[in-house]
Amino acid sequence: MPIYQCATSKVLSPEIKAAIAKEITRIHIEFTAAPEAFVNVVFSDLPLGSHFLGSAVRENGTLINAIVRAGRTLETRQALLKSLSAAWSRLTGQPERNLVLRVEEADAATIMEAGLIMPRPGEEVFWFEANKAVLGELQRAA
């Protein structure tokens, strides 16, 4: 369910996008224990003149908005932000000062993926057991 929306004016090759998606997924799993198959990473281009900082055009900026299930500590969310920022900068060469990152929380009861309402953090084991058949089908189809 987590959705990482990466909007950037930096030109990224398909290989760099794949490396970023892999690293975002790894970091998300590290901090949340979410299954890899549910981590969504989306890239959008920000053409010159479409991103402003105040009233000035921002030429080398990136916005990353993460939507995750609510229920994690502030410390966990901030550590997630710091790890994401460092990874983006390392993989793209873009300075962290050019990044704006945000973690937005959504109530799991209002999130659906693959036809299933998502579990609250801490309820995953029961949820996986209850949805074993559907999740097995999804895995075989992937």
N, C-alpha and C positions, 0 to 999 in steps of 0.2 A: 503494500500500500504506500509506503513512503514515496513521495514524488519530489525529485530534485529538479527544479527548473533553472537551467543555466543560460542566461542571456548575456552575450558578450560581443564586444566590437573587435575582439582579438580573433584573427583568422586561425582556425584550428583544423588540422588535417584529420581525416578519418581515424588515423592511428592514435593521435593525441586524444581525440574524443573517446575512443575505446579505452585508452589507458585511464582517463579521468573517470569514466563510468565504472571501470573495475575498482579504482581506488575509492570512489564515493561509496560503492557497494561494500567494500571491505570495512571502511570506517563506520558506516551505518550498522553493519552487523556487529562490529566490535563494541559499540556503545549501546545497542538495543537488543541484540540477539535475535533480530528479525530474520526470517528465511530469505536467502538470496533471491529466490524466484519472485518475490514481491517488491523488490527495490526498483523503482522507475527513475531513469535519468533522461532528461530531455534537454536538447540544445536548441537555442534560437540565436539568430544573428541580430546584432544591433547595428544597422548601417549608420555611418557618420551622419550626424544631425538628428538622430532619434533618441539620444540619451543626453540629458542635460544634468549638470550639477549646479543647482541654483539657476541662473539665467545663462550660463555658459555651456557650450557644447562640450561634452566629455568625449575625448577621442580614444581613450584606452581604458574603458571601464567594463566591469563585469558585475552582474546582479545574480545572486544565487538565492532562490527561495525554496526552502525545504518545508514540505507539509508532512508531519509525522503524527502518529497516534499520541494523544494526550496521556499524561500519567508519569512522565519521567521527571527526575529532579532538575532543578535549575543548574546544578553543577554538571550533570550529564549533558544537558543541552548546550551549555557553554563550552564544555570540552569537545563536543561534536563540532561546534562552530570553529574552534581553534584548529582542530585537526583538518577540517575541510579547507580552511583558508590556507594553511601551510601546504597541503597537498596540491591545491590548485596552482599556487605560486611555484612550487617545485616542478610541476609537470608542464606548465605553460610558459614559465619565465616572467609572468606578469607579477609585478610587486603587489604584496598584500594590501598596500595603501590604495590600490585601484579596485578593490573588491568591496562589495556590499553583500553581506550574507544575513539571512534571516531564517530562523526556525519557527514555523507556525504550527501550533498544535490543533488537532481536530479530534473530537470525541469519536472513539472507535465505533460507537453505535450508529454513527452517521456516515460510515465509510463502507463501500461495497467494492469488492474486486472478485472477478471470476464468479459472480453470482452469490458470493458469500459475504455476510456482514462480518467485519473484522473483529477480533477479540480485543479486549482491553489488555494493556501490558500486564503480564503476570498470569493471564488466563490462556496463554497459547497452547499449553500441553493438552488441556481439556478440549480446546477448539480443534486442534489437529486430530485428536482421537475421534471427535464427533464428525469431522469432515474428511476422514481418511479416504473414503471412496472417491469423492470429488477431487481431492488434491492429488490422488494417485493418477486419475485420468488426465489432469492438467500436466503432471510431470511427464507422462507417457507421450502426450501430444507435443511437448516442447522439443 
